[in-house]
Amino acid sequence: MNVKPKLKIVLCSPRGFCAGVVRAIDTVERALTLYGAPVYVRHEIVHNRYVVDSLRAKGAIFVEELAEIPDDTTAPVVFSAHGVPKSVPADAQRRNFFSLDATCPLVTKVHREAAIHFKRGHEILLIGHSHHPEVVGTVGQLPAGAVTLIETAEDAEKFAPKDADNLAFVTQTTLSIDDTAEIVAVLKQRFPNIHGPHKEDICYATTNRQLAVKKVAPVVDALIVVGAPNSSNSQRLREVAEREGCKVSVLAQRAGDLDWSMFEGIKSLGITAGASAPEVIVEEIMDAFAARYELEVETVSAAEENEFFPLPRSLRPDAA
């Protein structure tokens, strides 16, 4: 009989679903309960295949654009947690759709900040990743050309403003804390009068998950981030682990995605999950390791989370 090698698993806390993701998923599920299938969802409600497939099985239909939805539908149409350009709700209203906005309230906060800066006549910089739906949604809150995207410190060095004393910046909510701090430092050095957010735009969940990884990554031989390749906050967690000196930093959607050769000879393993990844997949991955190793499990915590965001008003029991 083979004796399993010992493996210490260090679970990062917090990990997994944040309040904005819970609200978005609950929006689709509540709409399905109240109105029945189908419920149309523009873009993946959150960036996680398991979540999307689960909702699809319950009757959600995912589309990339409203043009894919029949004109005569009375079904609810949900906008994803990442937020949408202003043109999308306007189009939904023109077509008389019953729309439900599942945009994370912390993304909505960034939209409002950008709108206030625009109203005050500031030239607006958005620190973020091009083509990410959250960035597309934020840029789409304002007229074309009103927002300049800054992706790197090099972009910040090269940026030539119309008026160096009339600038403001906002950021995507799911960025690397360290990368963003570097970019902001360059902007503030070059433009001392630039206006920033009253409270940091990078959301509490992104910050807390990165802080937990910073504590765990230096003390384990490998670290797994449960999350999707198109999930910005999950990709940032893997990068943070790498930067903190963890030699094997892997992003995995499911246990079946793991390349076991990467974990040969390890004695300790960190596990975390992006804000859109369900805990059930963390458990699935731990079960896969338990089949091969004798596990000792420890949890390292960086913060307590008790945030809660209520559902869109029309879905609340008191809406009537």
NUBA-876417 format. One record per residue (C-alpha): x, y, z; residue number from 1. Coordinates in Angstrom, 3 decimals, m for minus. Example, Ala and Ser with C-alpha at 12.3 -4.5 7.8 and 13.67 -1.06 7.14 Angstrom:
BEGIN
- 12.300|m4.500|7.800|1 $
- 13.670|m1.060|7.140|2 $
//
This chain:
BEGIN
- 0.000|0.000|0.000|1 $
- 1.389|3.374|m1.058|2 $
- 1.733|5.990|1.676|3 $
- 0.591|9.408|0.486|4 $
- 3.137|12.208|0.816|5 $
- 2.208|14.996|3.246|6 $
- 1.106|18.349|1.884|7 $
- 0.346|21.515|3.833|8 $
- m2.431|23.556|2.230|9 $
- m2.645|27.223|3.191|10 $
- m6.019|28.744|2.323|11 $
- m6.089|32.480|1.693|12 $
- m8.868|34.403|3.414|13 $
- m10.797|36.219|2.145|14 $
- m11.176|34.463|m1.206|15 $
- m13.940|33.835|m3.719|16 $
- m17.221|35.666|m4.143|17 $
- m17.426|39.338|m3.188|18 $
- m20.634|41.245|m2.412|19 $
- m20.907|42.610|m5.967|20 $
- m20.656|39.137|m7.505|21 $
- m23.205|37.705|m5.049|22 $
- m25.586|40.557|m5.937|23 $
- m25.142|39.959|m9.686|24 $
- m25.729|36.199|m9.501|25 $
- m28.683|36.672|m7.137|26 $
- m30.164|39.206|m9.585|27 $
- m30.302|36.573|m12.338|28 $
- m31.568|33.844|m9.997|29 $
- m34.241|36.092|m8.470|30 $
- m35.400|37.170|m11.947|31 $
- m35.665|33.494|m12.978|32 $
- m37.700|32.751|m9.832|33 $
- m40.057|35.708|m10.306|34 $
- m40.494|35.691|m14.076|35 $
- m39.415|32.225|m15.195|36 $
- m37.100|31.394|m18.079|37 $
- m35.702|32.867|m20.168|38 $
- m33.799|35.704|m18.542|39 $
- m31.417|37.390|m20.975|40 $
- m27.999|38.444|m19.654|41 $
- m25.785|40.822|m21.616|42 $
- m22.221|39.491|m21.372|43 $
- m21.176|36.890|m18.772|44 $
- m22.831|37.991|m15.520|45 $
- m19.420|37.451|m13.877|46 $
- m16.266|36.031|m15.435|47 $
- m16.604|32.411|m14.382|48 $
- m17.549|29.506|m16.630|49 $
- m18.974|27.393|m13.781|50 $
- m21.294|30.221|m12.692|51 $
- m22.377|31.002|m16.252|52 $
- m23.037|27.333|m17.075|53 $
- m25.036|26.909|m13.841|54 $
- m27.243|29.899|m14.668|55 $
- m27.605|28.778|m18.287|56 $
- m28.893|25.414|m17.037|57 $
- m31.567|27.277|m15.034|58 $
- m32.781|29.239|m18.074|59 $
- m30.478|32.251|m18.479|60 $
- m29.558|33.139|m22.061|61 $
- m26.235|34.946|m22.419|62 $
- m25.733|37.405|m25.278|63 $
- m22.904|39.777|m26.080|64 $
- m25.143|42.514|m27.508|65 $
- m28.801|43.503|m27.143|66 $
- m29.212|43.037|m30.922|67 $
- m29.252|39.271|m30.248|68 $
- m32.446|39.593|m28.155|69 $
- m35.841|39.328|m29.954|70 $
- m37.723|42.636|m30.220|71 $
- m40.970|41.203|m28.878|72 $
- m39.548|39.665|m25.691|73 $
- m41.097|40.425|m22.313|74 $
- m38.300|38.561|m20.537|75 $
- m36.016|40.458|m18.144|76 $
- m32.690|41.666|m19.554|77 $
- m29.827|41.816|m17.035|78 $
- m26.689|43.943|m17.411|79 $
- m23.573|42.239|m16.018|80 $
- m21.638|43.142|m12.858|81 $
- m18.927|44.870|m14.919|82 $
- m21.194|47.741|m15.980|83 $
- m22.206|48.895|m19.457|84 $
- m21.843|52.019|m21.611|85 $
- m24.761|54.481|m21.347|86 $
- m25.804|53.499|m24.870|87 $
- m26.867|50.022|m23.670|88 $
- m29.628|50.995|m21.181|89 $
- m30.713|53.681|m23.667|90 $
- m31.096|51.003|m26.369|91 $
- m32.948|48.729|m23.929|92 $
- m35.361|51.535|m23.094|93 $
- m35.915|52.346|m26.780|94 $
- m36.828|48.681|m27.373|95 $
- m39.099|48.601|m24.286|96 $
- m37.084|45.873|m22.557|97 $
- m37.558|45.184|m18.856|98 $
- m33.937|45.733|m17.866|99 $
- m32.226|44.953|m14.558|100 $
- m28.877|46.553|m13.788|101 $
- m26.561|44.136|m11.912|102 $
- m23.577|46.505|m12.159|103 $
- m21.478|46.282|m8.990|104 $
- m22.180|49.397|m6.872|105 $
- m18.421|49.989|m6.605|106 $
- m18.210|50.175|m10.415|107 $
- m21.207|52.531|m10.418|108 $
- m19.241|54.720|m7.946|109 $
- m16.434|55.025|m10.544|110 $
- m19.011|55.924|m13.236|111 $
- m20.343|58.714|m11.002|112 $
- m16.851|60.027|m10.248|113 $
- m16.053|60.181|m13.973|114 $
- m19.331|62.016|m14.657|115 $
- m18.616|64.582|m11.912|116 $
- m15.105|65.219|m13.259|117 $
- m16.538|65.686|m16.751|118 $
- m19.155|68.128|m15.457|119 $
- m16.367|70.128|m13.807|120 $
- m14.483|70.297|m17.098|121 $
- m11.577|68.044|m16.115|122 $
- m9.647|66.004|m18.657|123 $
- m10.160|62.433|m17.420|124 $
- m7.651|59.592|m17.266|125 $
- m8.841|56.028|m16.642|126 $
- m6.252|53.612|m15.274|127 $
- m7.261|50.179|m16.529|128 $
- m6.978|47.459|m19.159|129 $
- m8.296|48.142|m22.656|130 $
- m11.175|45.950|m23.874|131 $
- m12.067|44.806|m20.347|132 $
- m15.878|45.198|m20.093|133 $
- m15.579|47.356|m16.973|134 $
- m13.299|49.789|m18.813|135 $
- m15.577|49.782|m21.874|136 $
- m18.514|50.570|m19.567|137 $
- m16.719|53.402|m17.764|138 $
- m15.453|55.021|m20.980|139 $
- m18.995|54.685|m22.367|140 $
- m20.446|56.867|m19.602|141 $
- m19.097|59.966|m21.334|142 $
- m18.888|61.381|m24.874|143 $
- m16.263|59.916|m27.222|144 $
- m12.796|61.308|m26.536|145 $
- m13.589|62.477|m22.983|146 $
- m11.562|59.688|m21.357|147 $
- m7.935|58.686|m22.007|148 $
- m6.928|55.159|m21.035|149 $
- m3.667|54.712|m19.088|150 $
- m2.582|51.065|m18.912|151 $
- 1.023|51.315|m17.691|152 $
- 3.473|53.611|m15.904|153 $
- 5.028|54.188|m19.335|154 $
- 1.651|55.458|m20.612|155 $
- 1.555|57.818|m17.621|156 $
- 5.062|59.096|m18.451|157 $
- 4.143|59.731|m22.100|158 $
- 0.717|61.299|m21.582|159 $
- 0.497|64.869|m22.891|160 $
- m2.445|66.757|m21.320|161 $
- m4.349|69.652|m22.826|162 $
- m3.981|71.458|m19.462|163 $
- m1.699|69.967|m16.785|164 $
- m3.641|71.779|m14.031|165 $
- m7.046|70.478|m15.103|166 $
- m6.716|66.680|m14.832|167 $
- m8.546|63.930|m12.944|168 $
- m8.155|60.161|m12.791|169 $
- m10.325|57.163|m11.940|170 $
- m9.370|53.478|m11.991|171 $
- m10.767|50.094|m12.879|172 $
- m11.847|48.340|m9.655|173 $
- m9.978|45.046|m10.224|174 $
- m6.388|46.174|m10.767|175 $
- m3.150|45.238|m9.025|176 $
- m2.724|47.513|m6.002|177 $
- 1.031|47.804|m6.608|178 $
- 0.844|48.442|m10.367|179 $
- m1.845|51.074|m9.870|180 $
- 0.119|52.782|m7.066|181 $
- 3.105|53.004|m9.420|182 $
- 0.992|54.595|m12.180|183 $
- m0.677|57.020|m9.755|184 $
- 2.731|58.000|m8.353|185 $
- 3.942|58.891|m11.861|186 $
- 0.810|60.958|m12.554|187 $
- 1.039|62.805|m9.232|188 $
- 4.724|63.523|m9.728|189 $
- 4.127|64.890|m13.230|190 $
- 0.836|66.638|m12.435|191 $
- 0.734|67.639|m8.737|192 $
- m2.736|69.199|m9.096|193 $
- m4.400|66.087|m10.562|194 $
- m7.706|65.158|m8.899|195 $
- m8.052|61.562|m7.665|196 $
- m10.877|59.608|m6.029|197 $
- m11.899|60.591|m2.482|198 $
- m11.740|56.886|m1.644|199 $
- m9.625|54.481|m3.672|200 $
- m11.420|52.991|m6.689|201 $
- m9.794|49.544|m6.425|202 $
- m12.519|47.652|m4.615|203 $
- m12.251|46.220|m1.102|204 $
- m12.494|42.625|m2.415|205 $
- m9.649|43.027|m4.912|206 $
- m7.494|44.677|m2.220|207 $
- m8.229|42.084|0.471|208 $
- m7.626|39.082|m1.799|209 $
- m4.298|40.540|m2.948|210 $
- m3.249|41.227|0.662|211 $
- m4.008|37.600|1.609|212 $
- m1.924|36.319|m1.321|213 $
- 0.940|38.618|m0.278|214 $
- 0.946|36.919|3.140|215 $
- 0.756|33.361|1.787|216 $
- 2.817|33.393|m1.443|217 $
- 6.258|33.822|0.220|218 $
- 5.748|30.811|2.527|219 $
- 4.454|28.158|0.071|220 $
- 6.082|26.168|m2.750|221 $
- 3.160|26.739|m5.140|222 $
- m0.066|28.725|m5.247|223 $
- m3.290|28.088|m7.158|224 $
- m5.704|30.892|m8.014|225 $
- m9.163|29.549|m8.798|226 $
- m10.517|31.781|m11.538|227 $
- m11.062|32.352|m15.247|228 $
- m8.473|33.603|m17.759|229 $
- m10.752|36.585|m18.595|230 $
- m11.186|37.501|m14.914|231 $
- m9.052|40.584|m14.261|232 $
- m9.004|40.223|m10.490|233 $
- m8.026|36.524|m10.740|234 $
- m5.173|37.259|m13.160|235 $
- m3.912|39.971|m10.796|236 $
- m3.859|37.469|m7.895|237 $
- m1.622|35.131|m9.898|238 $
- 0.690|38.041|m10.762|239 $
- 0.850|39.113|m7.107|240 $
- 1.851|35.577|m6.061|241 $
- 4.566|35.558|m8.710|242 $
- 5.846|38.967|m7.641|243 $
- 5.969|37.851|m4.004|244 $
- 8.387|35.072|m4.944|245 $
- 6.134|32.041|m5.364|246 $
- 7.850|30.008|m8.094|247 $
- 4.731|28.108|m9.218|248 $
- 1.700|30.411|m9.563|249 $
- m1.173|28.834|m11.482|250 $
- m4.614|30.020|m12.604|251 $
- m7.134|27.158|m12.803|252 $
- m10.832|27.118|m13.665|253 $
- m11.427|23.530|m12.438|254 $
- m9.456|20.655|m10.884|255 $
- m9.360|19.000|m14.315|256 $
- m7.263|21.920|m15.629|257 $
- m4.336|21.217|m13.286|258 $
- m1.019|20.095|m14.728|259 $
- 0.127|17.763|m11.949|260 $
- 3.738|17.794|m13.143|261 $
- 3.969|21.403|m11.891|262 $
- 3.346|20.266|m8.306|263 $
- 5.890|17.431|m8.110|264 $
- 7.926|17.550|m4.914|265 $
- 6.019|20.402|m3.262|266 $
- 5.543|20.380|0.523|267 $
- 3.156|23.348|0.781|268 $
- 0.436|24.819|m1.431|269 $
- m1.464|28.094|m1.208|270 $
- m5.011|28.292|m2.591|271 $
- m7.117|31.374|m3.229|272 $
- m10.011|32.246|m5.520|273 $
- m10.852|35.320|m7.543|274 $
- m13.906|37.381|m6.603|275 $
- m16.045|35.669|m9.257|276 $
- m15.003|32.065|m8.415|277 $
- m17.294|29.872|m6.276|278 $
- m16.032|28.057|m3.172|279 $
- m17.261|24.737|m4.596|280 $
- m14.307|24.779|m7.026|281 $
- m11.843|25.425|m4.183|282 $
- m13.306|22.309|m2.516|283 $
- m13.071|20.359|m5.801|284 $
- m9.362|21.228|m6.111|285 $
- m8.697|20.331|m2.477|286 $
- m10.419|16.971|m3.049|287 $
- m8.141|16.364|m6.050|288 $
- m5.070|17.007|m3.861|289 $
- m6.524|14.885|m1.038|290 $
- m6.633|11.937|m3.454|291 $
- m2.855|12.271|m3.918|292 $
- m1.598|13.685|m0.619|293 $
- m2.253|13.548|3.092|294 $
- m3.395|17.092|3.754|295 $
- m2.826|19.453|6.640|296 $
- m4.956|22.557|6.161|297 $
- m4.376|26.035|7.591|298 $
- m6.129|29.346|6.862|299 $
- m4.290|32.686|6.734|300 $
- m6.533|35.739|6.969|301 $
- m5.789|39.270|5.779|302 $
- m9.153|40.926|6.459|303 $
- m12.730|40.388|7.601|304 $
- m15.481|41.027|5.043|305 $
- m19.139|41.702|5.810|306 $
- m20.181|43.890|2.865|307 $
- m23.693|43.443|1.468|308 $
- m25.291|45.068|m1.580|309 $
- m29.101|44.873|m1.965|310 $
- m30.707|43.593|m5.175|311 $
- m32.012|46.013|m7.820|312 $
- m35.147|47.646|m6.383|313 $
- m37.629|45.967|m8.724|314 $
- m36.498|42.521|m7.503|315 $
- m36.797|43.226|m3.776|316 $
- m39.754|41.772|m1.854|317 $
- m40.807|45.307|m0.841|318 $
- m40.817|46.506|m4.482|319 $
- m44.580|46.147|m4.769|320 $
//
